[in-house]
Amino acid sequence: MAHPQHLNHKIWQIAWPAILSNISTPLLGIVDTAILGHLDSTVYLGAVAIGASILSFIYWGFGFLRMGTTGLVARAVGAGDTRRESLVLLQSVVLALGLAAVVIASQAAWVKLGLRFMAPGPELAPLAEEYIRIRVFSAPAVLLTYAVLGWFIGHQDTRWPMVILVVTNLLNIILDVLFIVVLDWNSAGAARATLCAEYAGCALALWLVSRRLQGPPLRSLRAELTRLSAYRELLESNRFLFVRTVCLLFSFAFFTAMSTRLGAETLAANTVMLNLLLLAAYGLDGFAYAAEGLAGNAAGGGDLARFRHAVRACWHWSLGTAGLLSVCFLLAAPLLFPIFTAHAEVRELLREFHLWLVAMPLVAAPSYLLDGVFIGAARTRYMMHSMVLSLGLVYLPLWWLCQGLGNHGLWLAFLAFNGARGVSLYLYFRQLDARAGWLDA
């Protein structure tokens, strides 16, 4: 078993690059907003917001390519099976290219459906559609990068994923300035900048992983890459993760839709608090990534004591960080609210509801960390069960019962949903741990 000091060092070695790379994503959104927000018309910013939301829903739905690859690779690394490591990556690459082809081929249907759901005005709709039509061709790059990031995290290496994401986002910012400000391409320029940046990031990712790959050459794995039955484990893991991710995306979409019903000021206040929560989630995800790599490696190596030790150490750091975030939200958030909005009504609502923001990191931390444990151990079926139960038996019924409480009722349902995910995952954790189910092949 690793010495506690060495294990803590290893956790932070994995966590801090993951935290930095995660934070670079919302910072990119802030820069995009600042550049587009200073154009002559606001329609370009609105078009990009709508188009990016639709594409994010599509791409995030395929986030299982990252998580499913991580779990299977982590177990293969723990078992010392370099052949399996290479095979999982190549299978994920094949699956990513196949799914990207489907996304591009079916764009006419889902773009129309997405725009109908978002219901943009006549000025916004053509620009939003143009943005999507340009950026949709980045699907191969985005999904291939997911697979490569999963492979690196399965190796407990988050430094190269950090480099890939930071380089991609910095290039996007530079191209934003060139295409939007210099060439005056407006929202279409934002789409082209992201398209170019995502392919550059994908090329960097593929080059980096090719330098790290060990094991048999491609020709020795060709038969398994062309045999559908060889994809069974990867497809099964990804199937559970896909359902889980769709439910999670629905939970946020539902929260936003119900916020809209409560008025424009409440929607604005909730949007500000959700953005702050996303920053907190990105920080806590760093320890989830550490749990993915360390716990998966121990499970693959058949070392239950090391597995439990890694989970316990990651839990301590995650809980401590969640507590620190809650204190920061309690003390600093009211001081930050004027930065986010100049409207007195919205600032007043933020002050009224901001204790929900304070409570959320502590309540949600167990679910974030246990997600990482179950991903690393390739036990994704339990994540799906937890998400479906929490959504169907806690979130939606509680929202229905608490509608009379207005926005407080909505936040109560959302908080309980995140708490229920943590409780149900913990019960599944205890069930598997009691029978050493983490070590099953």
C-alpha positions in Angstrom: 0.0 0.0 0.0 1.3 3.5 -0.9 2.5 5.8 1.9 -0.2 8.4 2.7 2.1 11.3 1.8 3.0 9.7 -1.5 -0.6 9.0 -2.3 -1.6 12.6 -1.5 1.2 13.8 -3.8 -0.1 11.5 -6.5 -3.7 12.7 -6.1 -2.6 16.3 -6.5 -0.3 15.4 -9.4 -3.4 14.2 -11.2 -5.9 16.8 -9.9 -4.2 20.2 -10.4 -3.7 19.8 -14.2 -7.3 18.6 -14.5 -8.6 21.6 -12.6 -6.6 24.0 -14.7 -7.7 22.4 -18.0 -11.3 22.3 -16.9 -11.3 26.0 -15.8 -9.9 27.0 -19.2 -13.2 26.0 -20.9 -15.5 28.5 -19.1 -12.8 31.2 -19.4 -12.9 30.6 -23.1 -16.6 31.3 -23.0 -16.0 34.5 -21.2 -13.5 35.7 -23.8 -15.9 34.7 -26.7 -18.7 36.7 -24.9 -16.5 39.7 -24.4 -15.4 39.8 -28.1 -18.8 39.3 -29.6 -20.4 41.5 -27.0 -18.5 44.5 -28.3 -19.8 44.2 -31.9 -22.3 46.7 -33.3 -25.2 44.3 -32.9 -26.1 41.8 -30.1 -27.6 39.3 -32.6 -24.2 37.8 -33.2 -23.7 37.0 -29.5 -27.2 35.6 -29.3 -26.7 33.4 -32.4 -23.5 32.0 -31.0 -25.1 31.3 -27.6 -27.9 29.4 -29.3 -25.8 27.5 -31.7 -23.2 26.6 -29.1 -25.9 25.4 -26.7 -27.3 23.0 -29.4 -23.9 21.7 -30.3 -22.9 21.3 -26.6 -26.0 19.1 -26.0 -25.0 16.9 -29.0 -21.3 16.7 -28.1 -21.7 16.3 -24.4 -24.1 13.5 -25.1 -21.1 11.6 -26.4 -18.9 12.4 -23.4 -19.1 8.7 -22.6 -16.3 8.2 -25.1 -13.9 9.9 -22.6 -15.3 8.3 -19.5 -15.8 4.8 -20.9 -12.2 4.8 -22.3 -10.8 6.0 -19.0 -12.3 3.2 -16.9 -11.3 0.3 -19.3 -7.8 1.7 -19.8 -7.3 2.2 -16.1 -8.1 -1.4 -15.4 -5.9 -2.6 -18.2 -3.0 -0.5 -16.8 -3.5 -2.0 -13.4 -3.5 -5.5 -14.8 -0.3 -4.7 -16.8 -2.1 -5.5 -20.1 -0.6 -3.1 -22.7 -2.3 -4.9 -25.5 -5.7 -4.2 -23.9 -4.7 -0.5 -23.4 -4.0 -0.1 -27.1 -7.1 -2.1 -28.2 -9.5 0.1 -26.1 -8.0 3.3 -27.5 -8.3 2.1 -31.1 -11.8 0.8 -30.5 -12.8 4.2 -29.1 -11.2 5.9 -32.1 -13.3 3.7 -34.5 -16.4 4.4 -32.5 -15.7 8.1 -32.4 -15.3 8.3 -36.2 -18.5 6.3 -36.7 -20.5 8.5 -34.3 -19.1 11.7 -35.9 -20.2 10.5 -39.3 -23.7 10.0 -38.0 -23.8 13.5 -36.4 -22.7 15.1 -39.7 -25.1 13.0 -41.9 -28.1 13.6 -39.7 -27.5 17.3 -39.1 -30.6 18.4 -41.1 -32.9 16.6 -38.6 -31.3 17.6 -35.3 -30.5 21.2 -36.3 -34.1 21.8 -37.2 -35.3 20.1 -34.0 -32.8 22.1 -31.9 -33.7 25.4 -33.4 -37.4 24.7 -32.9 -36.8 23.9 -29.3 -34.7 27.1 -28.7 -37.2 29.2 -30.7 -34.8 32.0 -31.7 -36.2 35.2 -33.3 -36.1 35.8 -37.1 -32.9 37.8 -36.8 -31.1 35.1 -34.8 -32.2 31.9 -36.5 -30.3 32.2 -39.8 -27.1 33.2 -38.0 -27.5 30.4 -35.4 -28.0 27.8 -38.1 -25.0 29.1 -40.0 -22.9 28.8 -36.9 -24.0 25.2 -36.4 -23.5 24.2 -40.1 -19.9 25.4 -39.9 -19.0 23.9 -36.5 -20.7 20.5 -37.0 -17.8 19.5 -39.2 -15.6 19.5 -36.0 -17.4 16.4 -34.8 -14.6 14.0 -35.8 -12.0 16.2 -34.0 -14.1 16.6 -30.8 -15.0 12.9 -30.4 -11.5 11.7 -31.3 -10.1 14.1 -28.6 -12.6 12.7 -26.1 -11.1 9.2 -26.7 -7.5 10.4 -26.4 -8.2 12.3 -23.2 -9.8 9.2 -21.7 -6.7 7.2 -22.5 -4.4 9.6 -20.8 -6.6 9.9 -17.7 -6.8 6.1 -17.5 -3.0 6.3 -17.2 -3.3 8.8 -14.3 -1.8 11.4 -16.6 -3.8 14.7 -16.7 -0.8 16.9 -17.7 -1.1 16.2 -21.4 -4.9 16.6 -21.4 -4.3 20.0 -19.8 -1.8 20.9 -22.5 -4.3 19.8 -25.2 -7.2 21.7 -23.8 -5.2 24.9 -23.0 -3.6 25.0 -26.4 -7.0 24.4 -28.1 -8.6 27.2 -26.1 -5.7 29.7 -26.5 -5.7 29.1 -30.3 -9.5 29.6 -30.3 -9.0 33.0 -28.6 -6.3 34.1 -31.1 -8.4 33.0 -34.1 -11.5 34.7 -32.6 -9.6 38.0 -32.6 -8.4 37.4 -36.2 -11.7 36.1 -37.7 -14.2 38.3 -35.7 -12.3 41.6 -35.1 -9.8 41.8 -38.0 -11.7 39.9 -40.8 -15.2 41.0 -39.6 -16.7 37.6 -40.0 -18.9 38.0 -36.9 -20.7 34.9 -35.6 -19.5 32.8 -38.6 -15.9 33.8 -37.6 -16.5 32.5 -34.1 -17.6 29.2 -35.6 -14.6 29.0 -38.0 -12.2 29.8 -35.1 -13.6 27.0 -33.0 -13.5 24.6 -35.9 -9.8 25.3 -36.6 -8.9 25.2 -32.9 -10.6 21.8 -32.4 -8.8 20.2 -35.3 -5.5 21.6 -34.1 -6.2 20.2 -30.6 -7.1 16.9 -32.1 -3.9 16.7 -34.1 -1.9 17.5 -31.0 -3.8 14.9 -29.1 -3.2 12.2 -31.7 0.5 13.0 -32.0 1.0 12.9 -28.2 -0.8 9.6 -27.8 1.1 8.0 -30.7 4.3 8.8 -28.9 3.1 7.1 -25.7 1.5 4.0 -27.2 3.1 0.7 -26.4 2.2 -2.9 -27.0 1.4 -4.7 -30.3 1.4 -2.9 -33.7 -1.9 -2.0 -35.3 -1.9 -4.9 -37.8 -2.0 -7.4 -34.9 -5.2 -5.8 -33.6 -6.9 -5.4 -37.0 -9.0 -8.5 -36.6 -10.5 -7.3 -33.3 -11.1 -3.8 -34.7 -13.3 -5.3 -37.5 -15.2 -7.8 -35.3 -18.3 -6.3 -33.7 -18.3 -8.8 -30.8 -14.9 -7.4 -29.7 -16.6 -4.1 -28.9 -19.0 -5.6 -26.4 -17.3 -4.4 -23.2 -16.7 -0.9 -24.6 -20.3 -0.6 -26.0 -21.8 -1.9 -22.8 -19.9 0.6 -20.6 -20.7 3.5 -23.0 -24.4 2.6 -23.2 -24.8 3.1 -19.5 -22.8 6.3 -19.6 -24.8 7.6 -22.5 -28.1 7.2 -20.6 -26.6 8.7 -17.5 -25.3 11.7 -19.5 -28.6 12.4 -21.2 -30.4 12.4 -17.9 -27.8 14.8 -16.5 -28.2 17.1 -19.5 -32.0 16.9 -19.1 -31.7 17.9 -15.4 -29.9 21.1 -16.3 -32.2 21.8 -19.3 -35.3 21.3 -17.0 -33.8 23.6 -14.4 -33.3 26.3 -17.0 -36.8 25.8 -18.5 -38.5 26.1 -15.1 -36.4 29.2 -14.3 -37.7 30.8 -17.5 -41.3 30.3 -16.2 -40.4 32.3 -13.1 -39.5 35.4 -15.0 -36.5 37.0 -16.8 -34.9 38.3 -13.6 -35.1 34.9 -11.9 -33.7 33.2 -15.0 -30.8 35.7 -15.0 -30.1 35.1 -11.3 -30.2 31.3 -11.6 -27.9 31.5 -14.7 -25.3 33.4 -12.7 -25.5 30.9 -9.8 -25.3 27.9 -12.2 -22.2 29.4 -13.8 -20.5 29.7 -10.4 -21.6 26.1 -9.6 -20.0 24.9 -12.8 -16.7 26.5 -11.8 -17.0 24.7 -8.4 -17.8 21.4 -10.3 -14.7 21.8 -12.5 -12.6 22.1 -9.4 -14.1 19.0 -7.7 -13.8 17.1 -10.9 -10.0 17.2 -10.5 -10.3 14.8 -7.6 -12.8 12.7 -9.5 -10.2 12.3 -12.3 -7.6 11.3 -9.6 -10.1 8.7 -8.4 -10.7 7.4 -11.9 -7.0 6.7 -12.5 -6.0 5.5 -9.0 -9.1 3.4 -8.2 -9.3 1.9 -11.7 -5.6 1.0 -11.6 -6.0 -0.7 -8.2 -9.1 -2.5 -9.3 -7.4 -3.8 -12.5 -4.4 -4.9 -10.5 -6.7 -6.9 -8.0 -5.5 -4.8 -5.0 -8.7 -4.1 -3.0 -6.7 -2.5 -0.1 -5.1 -0.1 -2.4 -8.4 0.6 -4.1 -10.1 1.5 -0.7 -7.1 3.6 0.3 -7.2 5.6 -2.9 -10.9 6.2 -2.6 -10.6 7.3 1.1 -7.7 9.7 0.3 -9.5 11.3 -2.7 -12.7 11.6 -0.6 -10.8 13.6 2.1 -9.4 16.1 -0.5 -12.8 16.4 -2.3 -14.7 17.0 0.9 -12.1 19.6 2.1 -12.2 21.4 -1.2 -16.0 21.4 -1.2 -16.1 22.9 2.2 -13.6 25.6 1.1 -15.7 26.4 -1.9 -18.8 26.7 0.2 -17.1 29.2 2.6 -15.9 31.2 -0.5 -19.4 31.3 -1.8 -20.7 32.4 1.6 -18.2 35.2 2.0 -17.3 36.3 -1.5 -20.3 35.6 -3.8 -22.3 38.7 -2.6 -19.3 40.8 -3.4 -19.1 39.3 -6.9 -22.7 39.6 -7.9 -22.4 43.3 -9.0 -19.7 42.1 -11.5 -22.1 39.7 -13.1 -25.1 42.1 -13.5 -25.9 45.8 -13.3 -29.6 45.2 -12.7 -30.7 45.8 -9.1 -33.6 43.4 -9.3 -31.3 40.5 -10.3 -28.7 41.4 -7.6 -31.5 41.4 -5.0 -32.6 37.9 -6.2 -29.0 36.7 -6.0 -28.8 37.8 -2.4 -32.1 36.1 -1.7 -31.2 32.7 -3.1 -27.4 32.6 -2.7 -27.5 30.2 0.3 -28.5 27.5 -2.1 -25.2 28.2 -3.9 -23.4 27.9 -0.6 -24.9 24.5 0.2 -24.5 22.9 -3.2 -20.7 22.1 -3.2 -20.9 20.1 0.0 -24.1 18.3 -1.1 -22.9 17.5 -4.6 -19.2 16.5 -3.7 -20.0 12.8 -3.0 -21.7 12.3 -6.3 -18.8 13.9 -8.2 -16.2 11.8 -6.5 -18.1 8.5 -6.7 -18.7 9.1 -10.4 -14.9 9.0 -10.7 -14.6 5.8 -8.7 -17.3 4.0 -10.7 -15.8 5.2 -14.0 -12.3 4.1 -13.1 -13.5 0.7 -12.0 -15.7 0.4 -15.2 -18.8 -0.1 -13.1 -20.9 2.4 -15.1 -24.2 0.6 -14.9 -24.6 1.8 -11.3 -24.0 5.4 -12.4 -26.9 5.0 -14.8 -29.2 3.5 -12.1 -28.3 6.2 -9.6 -29.0 9.0 -12.1 -32.3 7.6 -13.3 -33.6 7.0 -9.8 -32.5 10.4 -8.5 -34.1 12.1 -11.5 -37.4 10.1 -11.5 -37.9 9.6 -7.8 -36.5 12.7 -6.3 -35.9 15.7 -8.6 -39.1 15.7 -10.7 -41.5 14.7 -7.9 -40.0 17.1 -5.4 -40.2 20.0 -7.9 -43.8 19.1 -8.6 -44.6 19.2 -4.8 -42.7 22.4 -4.2 -44.0 24.6 -7.1 -45.7 26.8 -4.5 -42.3 27.8 -3.1 -41.3 29.3 -6.4 -37.5 29.5 -7.0 -36.8 28.2 -3.6 -38.7 25.0 -4.5 -36.8 24.7 -7.7 -33.4 25.0 -5.9 -34.6 22.6 -3.2 -35.4 20.0 -5.9 -32.1 20.5 -7.6 -30.2 20.3 -4.4 -32.0 17.1 -3.4 -31.3 15.6 -6.8 -27.6 16.1 -6.4 -27.8 14.7 -2.8 -29.8 11.7 -3.9 -27.1 10.9 -6.5 -24.4 10.9 -3.8 -26.5 8.7 -1.4 -27.5 6.2 -4.0 -24.0 5.9 -5.4 -22.7 5.4 -1.9 -25.2 2.6 -1.3 -24.1 0.9 -4.5 -20.4 1.5 -3.4 -21.1 -0.3 -0.1 -22.9 -3.1 -1.9 -20.0 -3.7 -4.3 -17.4 -3.3 -1.6 -19.0 -5.9 0.7 -18.5 -8.6 -1.9 -15.3 -7.3 -3.4 -17.2 -6.6 -6.6 -14.6 -4.0 -7.7 -12.2 -6.8 -8.7 -14.6 -8.8 -10.9 -13.4 -9.0 -14.5 
